[in-house]
Amino acid sequence: MAKYLKRGIEKSQVDEADAEVRSVVEGFLDDIKRRGDAAVREMSRKFDDWTPESFRLSEREIEAAISKVAKRDLDDIRFAQEQVRNFAAIQKECLRDVEVETLPGVILGHKNIPVNSVGCYVPGGKYPMVASAHMSVVTAKVAGVKRIVASAPPHEGSAHPAIVAAMHLGGADEILVLGGVQAVASMALGTQSIDPVDMVVGPGNMYVAEAKRQLYGRVGIDLFAGPTETLVIADETVDGELCAIDLLGQAEHGPTSPAVLLTTSEALARETIREVERQLRVLPTAEIARRSWADYGAVIVCDSYEEMVSEADRLAFEHVQVMTEDPDYFLDNLTNYGALFLGPRTNVAFGDKVIGTNHTLPTKQAGRYTGGLWVGKFIKTHTYQRVLTDRASAFVGEYCSRLCMLEGFAGHAEQANARVRRYGEREVAPYTAVEPVLSAGK
């Protein structure tokens, strides 16, 4: 049975904090719906001390921002984007249009069509996440999205040069310097100066995540994402130092980022706890990571690989770092996660920044029903049908008529009957009023 050597705060406390965020975001969105640019400008002044003449950067402003980025940094951005672009292109190749004759004269198919417009949010704040521009903008570009709007908050009183460079090099058509709920809402709802998009993607803080949740339906989103989560699955083949590094490397994202060790070795578990405390004394981001570890960190000791799989699937964490004698066992058996990082030679930071897989991943157990952002999220699969012969139309029509009447849908049945009468060899009488066989809702 799984044994906890360390636990985080109670779920009820997390739920209480989530409820408060929901209420705040609902008020923000209502205000932006009613007042548009005026509300956005007030929020930007309040939260970012940022009220430029226009939130949209001009071509000249984009060029000026990029000119401030060192050549080495630009080269690194281009390298990372090349990895993301290449893998996204490979993924896109598996999305094929289909057309098949399922019955003589009956053609069914589907087409994969890119979303027309997308808003890509890139987090700023304490950690301006340049890499998020690669993950959303580049991937949307590979998918074939026609209009890509990218937005990030100001940094130290202006647009962040490296983020602007990443957005521009990635293929953004419009670049906004706007953060938080006001950025997501402006792109989703539209304002007097910002045209709305069809889909909003990208990570963000708890308020951005909640805004996306409340806007879902009005626009599409990539996924429901909360604070970064990391799960390290390890056995005695690895040491506590590496486990602690990989836990704290994600705990520094924010004070509500869960970091959990799952292991079959109690000795490794205790060594990792000691290592976490040692590293927190020297880690530059220790102030945040310490709070995260104290409130959301956990250490769980299991009896077997099978029990670790069961616990990991129950947690369904965003990042799962596997450092065991047989990491492929977890690749073959885990079903609920955002992304896997297999073996000690790789790590979550590789995936976050450069290796080519997408870092926008499901959190809060959403890995039970969805994967992360990928080129396919920007592509809609639409079906179509074509009937080529009279005989095929009448043949399918007879089945359709009977099935419609089984449900009591006389109008539907008449659609089928008309084709049977027109294209078939024998007559089908027009419908007459009948009582439905099945009542609605049953």
C-alpha positions in Angstrom: 0.0 0.0 0.0 1.2 3.5 -0.9 2.8 5.3 2.1 3.1 9.1 2.3 6.3 10.4 3.9 5.2 14.0 3.1 1.8 15.5 2.1 0.7 18.9 0.8 -2.2 21.0 2.0 -5.8 19.6 2.1 -7.9 19.6 -1.1 -10.5 21.7 0.6 -8.1 24.6 0.9 -7.3 24.3 -2.8 -11.0 24.3 -3.7 -11.6 27.4 -1.6 -8.8 29.3 -3.4 -10.2 28.1 -6.8 -13.7 29.4 -5.9 -12.3 32.9 -5.1 -10.5 33.0 -8.5 -13.7 32.0 -10.3 -15.6 34.9 -8.8 -12.9 37.5 -9.6 -12.5 36.3 -13.2 -16.3 36.3 -13.8 -16.4 40.0 -12.8 -13.5 40.9 -15.0 -15.1 39.1 -18.1 -18.4 40.8 -17.5 -16.7 44.2 -17.4 -14.8 43.6 -20.6 -18.0 42.4 -22.4 -19.8 45.6 -21.4 -17.1 48.2 -21.8 -14.5 46.7 -24.2 -11.3 48.7 -24.6 -12.1 51.0 -21.6 -12.2 48.0 -19.2 -9.1 46.5 -20.7 -7.2 49.7 -20.4 -8.2 50.1 -16.7 -7.2 46.5 -15.9 -3.9 46.9 -17.7 -3.2 50.1 -15.8 -4.1 48.5 -12.5 -2.2 45.2 -12.9 0.7 46.0 -15.2 1.0 49.8 -15.0 0.7 49.8 -18.8 -1.4 52.1 -20.9 0.2 52.7 -24.3 -1.6 54.4 -27.1 -2.1 51.0 -28.7 -1.6 47.6 -27.2 -0.8 46.3 -30.7 2.9 46.7 -31.8 3.6 48.3 -35.1 6.2 46.9 -37.5 8.7 49.5 -36.4 8.1 48.7 -32.7 8.6 45.0 -33.5 11.9 45.7 -35.3 13.1 47.9 -32.4 12.3 45.2 -29.9 14.1 42.5 -31.9 17.2 44.7 -32.3 17.6 44.6 -28.5 18.0 40.8 -28.5 21.6 39.4 -28.6 22.5 37.4 -31.7 23.2 34.3 -29.5 19.7 34.6 -28.0 18.1 34.9 -31.5 20.1 31.9 -32.7 18.9 29.9 -29.7 15.3 31.0 -30.3 15.6 29.9 -34.0 17.0 26.5 -32.9 14.2 25.9 -30.5 11.6 26.9 -33.0 13.1 24.6 -35.6 12.7 21.7 -33.3 9.1 22.5 -32.5 8.3 23.2 -36.2 9.9 20.0 -37.3 8.0 17.8 -34.8 4.7 19.6 -35.5 5.1 19.0 -39.2 5.7 15.3 -38.6 2.6 15.2 -36.4 0.6 16.9 -39.1 1.5 14.2 -41.6 -0.6 11.7 -39.6 -3.7 13.9 -40.1 -4.9 12.7 -43.5 -8.1 13.5 -45.4 -10.2 10.5 -46.0 -12.7 9.5 -48.7 -14.1 6.0 -49.0 -17.0 4.2 -50.7 -18.6 2.4 -47.8 -21.5 0.9 -49.8 -21.9 0.8 -53.6 -22.6 4.5 -54.6 -22.1 5.9 -51.1 -19.1 8.1 -50.5 -18.1 9.2 -47.0 -15.1 11.3 -46.1 -13.6 13.9 -43.8 -11.4 17.0 -44.4 -8.9 18.4 -41.9 -9.4 22.2 -41.9 -7.3 24.6 -39.8 -9.0 27.0 -37.4 -9.2 30.5 -39.1 -7.8 32.6 -36.2 -6.1 31.9 -33.0 -5.0 34.0 -30.0 -1.7 32.8 -28.4 -1.1 33.9 -24.8 2.5 34.0 -23.6 2.9 34.4 -19.9 5.1 37.1 -18.5 5.2 38.3 -14.9 8.2 37.1 -12.9 9.3 34.6 -15.6 8.7 35.9 -19.1 8.2 32.5 -20.9 9.8 33.0 -24.3 9.3 29.3 -25.0 5.6 29.5 -24.9 5.7 31.6 -28.1 7.3 28.7 -29.9 4.8 26.2 -28.6 1.7 28.1 -29.6 2.6 30.4 -32.5 4.9 28.0 -34.4 2.5 25.1 -34.0 -0.5 27.1 -35.2 1.6 28.3 -38.2 2.4 24.7 -39.1 -1.3 23.8 -38.8 -2.1 26.5 -41.4 -4.0 29.0 -39.2 -4.6 32.1 -41.3 -4.5 34.8 -38.5 -2.4 34.4 -35.4 -2.6 37.0 -32.7 0.1 36.7 -29.9 -0.1 38.5 -26.6 2.3 38.9 -23.7 2.3 41.3 -20.7 4.8 44.1 -20.5 8.1 43.5 -18.8 9.7 46.3 -16.8 7.7 48.9 -18.6 7.9 47.8 -22.2 7.4 44.9 -24.5 9.8 42.0 -23.7 12.3 41.9 -26.6 13.0 38.2 -26.6 9.2 37.3 -26.4 8.5 39.8 -29.3 11.3 38.2 -31.3 10.0 34.7 -30.7 6.4 35.7 -31.6 7.6 37.4 -34.8 10.0 34.7 -35.9 7.3 32.1 -35.1 4.9 33.7 -37.5 2.5 35.9 -35.5 0.4 38.2 -37.6 -0.4 40.6 -34.8 1.5 41.2 -31.5 -0.1 42.6 -28.5 1.6 43.8 -25.3 -1.2 43.0 -22.9 -1.3 40.5 -20.0 -3.6 38.5 -17.8 -7.3 38.1 -18.1 -7.6 41.3 -20.1 -5.4 39.8 -22.8 -7.3 36.5 -23.0 -10.7 38.2 -22.9 -9.7 40.8 -25.5 -8.7 38.1 -28.0 -11.7 35.9 -27.2 -14.4 38.5 -27.1 -13.0 41.3 -29.2 -13.0 44.9 -28.4 -13.3 48.2 -30.3 -9.6 47.9 -31.3 -9.0 44.1 -31.3 -10.8 41.7 -33.6 -11.9 38.4 -31.9 -10.4 35.1 -32.6 -11.9 31.6 -32.9 -9.6 29.9 -30.4 -7.4 30.9 -27.5 -4.3 28.9 -26.4 -1.4 29.1 -24.1 -0.5 28.7 -20.4 -0.9 31.3 -17.7 -1.5 31.9 -14.1 -4.6 30.8 -12.2 -6.6 33.8 -13.4 -5.7 33.2 -17.1 -6.6 29.5 -16.8 -9.9 30.4 -15.2 -10.7 33.0 -17.9 -10.1 30.4 -20.6 -12.4 28.0 -18.7 -15.2 30.5 -18.5 -14.7 31.6 -22.2 -14.8 28.0 -23.5 -17.8 27.7 -25.8 -17.6 31.3 -26.8 -14.2 30.3 -28.3 -12.3 27.1 -28.5 -9.3 26.6 -26.1 -6.4 24.2 -26.2 -7.1 22.7 -22.7 -7.9 23.5 -19.1 -4.6 24.3 -17.5 -3.7 25.2 -14.0 -0.4 25.5 -12.1 2.5 23.4 -13.3 2.7 19.9 -11.9 5.6 17.5 -11.9 5.8 13.9 -10.8 9.1 12.1 -10.5 8.8 8.3 -10.6 12.1 6.8 -9.4 13.7 3.7 -8.0 17.1 2.9 -6.5 18.9 3.2 -9.8 18.9 7.0 -9.4 20.0 9.3 -6.5 18.3 11.8 -4.4 20.2 14.8 -5.8 18.8 14.3 -9.3 15.2 13.7 -8.0 15.4 16.9 -5.9 16.7 18.9 -8.9 13.8 17.7 -11.1 11.2 18.4 -8.4 12.5 21.9 -7.6 13.1 22.7 -11.2 9.3 22.8 -11.7 8.3 23.9 -8.2 9.9 27.2 -9.0 7.1 28.0 -11.5 4.9 29.2 -8.7 3.8 28.7 -5.1 0.9 26.5 -6.0 2.9 24.1 -8.3 2.7 20.5 -7.1 5.9 18.4 -7.0 5.6 14.8 -6.0 8.1 11.9 -5.7 6.8 8.4 -6.3 9.3 5.7 -5.5 9.7 2.0 -4.5 12.7 2.9 -2.3 12.1 4.5 1.1 15.9 5.2 1.3 15.7 7.2 -1.9 12.6 9.0 -0.6 14.3 10.1 2.6 17.5 11.1 0.7 15.4 13.2 -1.7 13.7 15.0 1.2 17.1 15.9 2.6 18.4 16.9 -0.8 15.4 19.2 -1.4 16.1 21.0 1.9 19.8 21.3 1.0 19.1 22.7 -2.4 16.6 25.2 -1.2 19.4 26.8 0.8 21.2 27.7 -2.4 18.6 27.8 -5.2 18.1 31.3 -6.5 14.4 30.8 -6.9 14.1 29.2 -3.4 11.6 31.7 -2.1 8.9 30.4 -4.5 10.0 26.8 -4.7 10.1 26.5 -0.9 6.4 27.6 -0.6 5.4 25.2 -3.4 7.2 22.3 -1.8 5.9 23.0 1.7 2.2 23.3 0.6 2.0 21.1 -2.5 5.0 18.7 -2.3 4.5 15.1 -1.5 6.6 11.9 -1.2 4.9 8.6 -1.7 6.6 5.2 -1.2 5.0 2.2 -3.2 5.6 -1.5 -3.0 5.9 -2.2 -6.8 6.0 -0.8 -10.3 2.3 -1.7 -10.6 1.4 0.3 -7.5 3.4 3.3 -8.9 1.4 3.1 -12.2 -1.8 3.0 -10.2 -0.8 6.1 -8.1 0.5 8.0 -11.1 -2.7 7.4 -13.1 -4.7 8.5 -10.1 -2.7 11.8 -9.9 -2.7 12.3 -13.7 0.0 14.9 -13.5 1.2 17.2 -16.2 4.9 16.2 -16.3 6.0 12.7 -15.4 9.8 12.2 -15.1 10.6 8.5 -15.1 14.0 7.4 -13.7 13.8 3.7 -13.1 15.6 0.5 -14.2 12.8 0.0 -16.8 11.3 3.3 -17.9 9.5 1.6 -20.9 7.3 -0.2 -18.4 5.7 3.1 -17.6 5.5 4.2 -21.3 3.7 0.9 -21.9 1.4 1.1 -18.9 0.7 4.7 -17.9 -2.5 6.1 -19.3 -3.1 9.5 -17.5 -0.5 12.2 -17.9 0.5 15.2 -19.9 4.0 14.2 -21.2 6.5 11.6 -20.2 10.2 12.2 -19.8 11.9 8.8 -19.9 15.3 8.1 -18.3 17.7 10.4 -16.4 19.3 11.8 -19.6 16.1 13.8 -20.3 14.1 16.1 -18.1 11.1 18.4 -18.1 13.2 21.5 -18.8 14.2 19.9 -22.2 10.5 19.6 -23.1 9.6 23.1 -21.7 12.2 24.9 -23.7 13.8 23.3 -26.7 13.6 19.6 -27.6 10.5 19.9 -29.8 7.5 18.4 -28.0 4.9 20.9 -26.8 5.0 22.2 -23.3 1.3 23.3 -23.0 0.0 20.3 -21.2 -3.1 19.2 -19.2 -3.1 19.7 -15.4 -5.6 19.1 -12.6 -6.2 15.5 -13.8 -7.2 16.6 -17.3 -4.7 14.1 -18.6 -7.5 11.5 -18.0 -9.3 12.7 -21.1 -7.0 14.9 -23.2 -3.4 15.2 -24.3 -1.5 18.5 -24.6 -1.3 21.2 -27.3 -0.2 19.9 -30.7 -0.7 20.7 -34.3 -4.0 18.7 -34.3 -5.6 21.0 -31.8 -5.6 23.8 -34.4 -7.2 21.5 -37.0 -10.9 20.6 -37.2 -12.0 17.4 -38.8 -15.2 17.8 -40.8 -17.1 15.0 -42.4 -19.0 15.0 -45.6 -21.1 12.5 -47.6 -22.0 12.0 -51.2 -24.5 9.5 -52.8 -23.7 8.7 -56.4 -26.6 6.5 -57.6 -30.4 6.4 -57.5 -30.2 2.8 -56.2 -27.9 3.8 -53.3 -30.1 6.7 -52.3 -33.2 4.5 -52.2 -31.4 1.7 -50.5 -30.1 3.8 -47.6 -33.4 5.7 -47.5 -35.5 2.7 -46.6 -33.3 2.0 -43.6 -33.3 5.6 -42.6 -37.1 5.9 -42.9 -37.7 3.0 -40.5 -35.1 4.2 -38.0 -36.5 7.7 -38.0 -40.0 6.4 -37.3 -38.6 4.2 -34.5 -37.7 7.5 -32.8 -40.9 9.3 -33.8 -39.2 11.8 -36.1 -41.8 11.9 -39.0 -40.1 14.9 -40.7 -36.8 13.1 -40.7 -38.5 10.0 -42.1 -40.1 12.0 -44.9 -36.6 13.3 -46.0 -35.7 9.6 -46.5 -39.1 8.7 -48.0 -38.8 11.5 -50.6 -35.6 9.9 -51.9 -37.0 6.5 -52.0 -40.0 7.7 -54.0 -37.9 9.7 -56.3 -35.0 7.3 -56.9 -36.4 3.9 -55.9 -38.2 1.2 -57.8 -41.1 1.0 -55.4 -43.3 3.7 -53.8 -43.1 4.7 -50.2 -46.2 6.5 -49.0 -45.9 10.1 -47.6 -45.9 10.3 -43.9 -49.0 10.9 -41.8 -49.2 12.2 -38.3 -48.3 9.5 -35.8 -47.6 9.4 -32.1 -43.8 9.2 -31.4 -42.6 5.7 -30.6 -40.1 7.1 -28.1 -40.7 10.2 -26.0 -38.1 12.9 -26.0 -35.6 12.6 -23.3 -35.9 8.8 -22.9 
